[in-house]
Amino acid sequence: MRLEDKDIKTREVTHWQGLHLFHFDMSSCSQKVRIVFRELGLPFTPHPINLMKDEQQTDWYLGINPRGEVPVLVHNGAVHTESNDIIQYIDENFASSEKSLLPQSGSERQAMQALLDLENDLHGDLRTVTFTYLAPDLKNRTGDKDSLDFIGRFHNAFQALDERLSDSAYLLGDRLTLLDISWFITLFRLERAGYPLAEHPRLAAYFLRISRRPSFQTEIHAGALPMRFVGAAYRRFSRLIRGSLARDYQRWKSQS
């Protein structure tokens, strides 16, 4: 989504030339965009925004994205938000025909858009997973897992993806597309939180296979080592004290 010029209050970015990306190393949506840049071999100027320090809530950053979210792409002074829109914009405007990750037919484009919309609809549930099982409670931004409905929504989505993989190597056929990159990041976050991907055998095998791609490996392991160490320690602590997503999945399954 391109921000209207009148809504850009931090005017200096409107004069920037080239591709600039505001991002956070460990942000799922930021990782998604950086993977696309790597897969396409495109250079960009990074502008790290530290979510742990609430830099996304400063007046300067809110003047670029009033929603206070990352990532944000600035291309020749134009501001683009929403990760799924950003990755399509990048490919449509900068990818060569040989490297493009866009669908090759009208029917594939329709299927991709429907599944990107589904992935986008789960962003609220992804935050619930993050702040319930993976991240410290930052200023009371915890997830609410009193209801386990969010687990059911992920289960149903993953079942649909699993079925698509019954006769193809990737979600849209036999080549990697933007759709695979978008969903990979959600799968990675859920798997790290303890979701039992083995419940969806084809999807689990697919996830393992594509996670070995160099660009994917680089981005899912991005971030300062101390921060990643603290994150790993917190995950272990959280599973002991607050419960795990794997156990909550079994609770959801028994209630369904």
C-alpha positions in Angstrom: 0.0 0.0 0.0 1.4 3.4 -1.0 1.0 6.1 1.6 -0.5 9.3 0.4 2.0 12.2 0.2 -0.1 14.3 2.6 0.2 11.6 5.3 4.0 11.6 5.2 5.0 14.0 8.1 8.7 13.2 8.2 9.3 15.0 5.0 13.0 14.2 4.6 12.3 10.7 3.3 10.3 12.1 0.4 13.7 13.3 -1.0 15.4 9.9 -0.7 16.5 8.2 -3.9 16.7 4.4 -4.4 15.4 1.6 -2.2 15.3 2.1 1.5 13.9 -0.4 4.0 12.9 0.3 7.6 13.0 -3.0 9.4 13.8 -5.0 12.6 16.0 -8.0 12.4 13.7 -10.4 14.2 10.4 -9.1 12.8 8.6 -11.7 10.8 7.3 -9.3 8.2 10.7 -7.7 7.9 12.3 -11.1 7.3 9.8 -11.7 4.6 10.8 -8.6 2.6 14.6 -9.2 3.1 14.3 -12.7 1.8 12.7 -11.4 -1.3 15.5 -8.9 -1.8 18.0 -11.7 -1.4 16.3 -14.1 -3.7 16.1 -11.4 -6.4 19.7 -10.2 -5.8 18.6 -6.6 -5.3 20.5 -4.1 -3.2 18.8 -1.7 -0.7 19.7 0.7 2.0 18.7 -0.7 5.5 17.3 1.5 8.3 17.0 -0.7 11.4 14.2 0.2 13.8 14.6 -1.3 17.3 11.2 -2.6 18.4 12.6 -3.5 21.8 13.3 0.2 22.4 9.9 1.3 20.9 11.7 3.2 18.2 8.6 2.6 16.0 6.6 4.8 18.3 8.8 7.9 18.0 7.3 11.0 16.3 9.9 10.7 13.6 9.0 7.2 12.6 5.2 7.7 13.0 5.7 10.5 10.5 6.7 7.8 8.0 4.2 5.1 9.1 1.4 6.4 11.3 0.6 2.7 12.3 4.1 2.4 13.9 4.8 -0.9 12.2 7.7 -2.4 10.2 8.6 -3.0 7.5 8.3 0.2 5.4 9.8 0.6 1.9 10.8 4.0 0.6 11.4 4.1 -3.1 12.4 7.4 -4.6 10.5 9.3 -1.9 7.4 7.2 -2.1 6.4 5.3 1.1 5.0 1.8 0.9 3.6 -0.2 3.8 2.2 -3.7 4.4 4.7 -6.5 3.8 2.7 -8.5 1.2 2.2 -5.4 -0.8 5.8 -4.5 -0.5 7.1 -7.8 -1.8 4.8 -7.7 -4.8 5.9 -4.1 -5.5 9.5 -5.1 -5.4 9.1 -8.0 -7.8 6.8 -6.1 -10.2 9.2 -3.2 -10.5 12.7 -4.6 -10.1 12.9 -8.4 -10.8 14.2 -9.7 -14.1 11.9 -12.1 -16.0 14.3 -14.9 -15.1 14.3 -14.2 -11.4 10.7 -13.1 -10.9 8.8 -14.8 -8.1 5.4 -13.7 -9.4 2.8 -16.3 -10.6 2.9 -17.1 -14.3 -0.8 -17.2 -15.1 -4.1 -15.5 -14.2 -5.4 -18.4 -12.2 -2.1 -18.6 -10.2 -2.4 -14.9 -9.5 -5.9 -15.3 -8.2 -4.8 -18.2 -6.0 -1.8 -16.3 -4.7 -3.9 -13.3 -3.8 -6.5 -15.4 -1.9 -3.8 -17.2 0.1 -1.9 -13.9 0.8 -5.1 -12.5 2.1 -5.5 -15.5 4.4 -2.0 -15.1 5.6 -2.6 -11.4 6.3 -5.8 -12.2 8.1 -3.8 -14.3 10.6 -1.4 -11.5 11.6 -3.4 -10.8 14.7 -3.2 -14.4 15.7 0.5 -14.4 14.9 0.9 -11.6 17.5 -1.0 -13.7 20.0 1.4 -16.6 19.4 4.5 -14.3 19.6 3.6 -12.6 22.9 2.2 -15.7 24.5 5.0 -18.2 23.7 8.0 -16.4 22.2 8.6 -12.9 23.5 8.7 -11.2 26.9 5.6 -9.2 27.9 6.5 -5.8 26.6 4.3 -3.1 28.2 1.4 -5.6 28.7 1.3 -6.5 25.0 0.7 -10.2 25.8 -1.4 -12.5 23.8 -4.7 -13.7 25.1 -4.9 -17.4 25.0 -7.9 -17.8 27.2 -9.6 -18.9 24.0 -7.8 -21.3 21.8 -9.6 -20.3 18.6 -6.5 -18.8 17.2 -4.9 -22.3 17.1 -7.9 -23.6 15.2 -7.5 -20.9 12.6 -3.8 -21.8 12.1 -4.7 -25.5 11.9 -7.3 -24.9 9.2 -5.0 -22.7 7.2 -2.2 -25.2 7.4 -4.5 -28.0 6.4 -5.4 -26.0 3.2 -1.7 -25.5 2.5 -1.0 -29.2 3.1 -3.7 -30.2 0.5 -2.1 -27.8 -2.1 1.2 -29.6 -1.7 -0.4 -33.0 -2.5 0.7 -32.7 -6.2 3.2 -29.9 -6.3 6.6 -29.0 -4.8 5.5 -25.4 -3.9 2.3 -23.7 -3.1 1.7 -22.6 -6.7 3.3 -25.4 -8.6 6.9 -26.4 -9.2 8.7 -23.1 -8.6 9.3 -20.8 -5.6 7.0 -17.7 -5.6 6.2 -14.8 -3.3 3.5 -16.9 -1.8 6.0 -19.5 -0.4 8.1 -16.7 1.1 5.1 -15.1 2.8 3.8 -18.3 4.3 7.3 -19.6 5.2 7.7 -16.8 7.7 4.4 -17.7 9.4 5.3 -21.3 9.5 8.7 -20.5 11.0 7.2 -18.4 13.8 4.6 -21.1 14.6 7.2 -23.9 14.5 9.5 -22.0 16.8 6.7 -21.4 19.2 6.1 -25.2 19.3 3.2 -25.8 16.9 3.2 -29.5 15.9 3.8 -29.2 12.1 3.9 -32.9 11.9 0.1 -32.8 12.1 0.4 -31.7 8.4 3.0 -34.1 7.0 3.4 -32.6 3.5 3.6 -29.1 4.9 6.2 -30.1 7.5 8.4 -31.7 4.8 8.0 -28.7 2.5 8.9 -26.3 5.4 12.0 -28.3 6.2 13.1 -28.3 2.5 12.6 -24.6 1.8 14.1 -23.5 5.1 17.4 -24.8 3.9 17.6 -22.1 1.1 20.6 -19.8 1.9 18.5 -16.6 1.8 16.0 -18.1 4.2 18.7 -19.3 6.6 20.4 -15.9 6.6 17.2 -14.0 7.5 15.7 -16.3 10.1 19.1 -16.2 12.0 19.4 -12.4 11.7 19.8 -10.3 14.8 22.4 -9.7 17.4 23.7 -12.9 19.1 22.8 -11.6 22.7 19.3 -10.8 21.6 18.8 -14.3 20.0 20.3 -15.9 23.1 17.9 -14.1 25.3 15.0 -15.1 23.0 16.0 -18.8 23.1 16.3 -18.7 26.9 12.9 -17.0 27.3 11.2 -19.6 25.1 12.5 -22.4 27.3 11.5 -20.5 30.4 8.0 -19.7 29.0 7.3 -23.3 28.2 8.1 -24.3 31.8 6.1 -21.5 33.4 3.3 -20.6 31.0 2.8 -23.7 29.0 3.6 -24.5 25.4 1.8 -24.2 22.1 2.2 -27.9 21.6 0.3 -28.6 24.7 -2.3 -25.9 23.9 -2.7 -27.5 20.5 -3.6 -30.8 22.1 -6.1 -29.0 24.4 -7.7 -27.3 21.4 -7.8 -30.6 19.6 -9.6 -32.3 22.5 -12.2 -29.5 22.6 -12.9 -29.6 18.9 
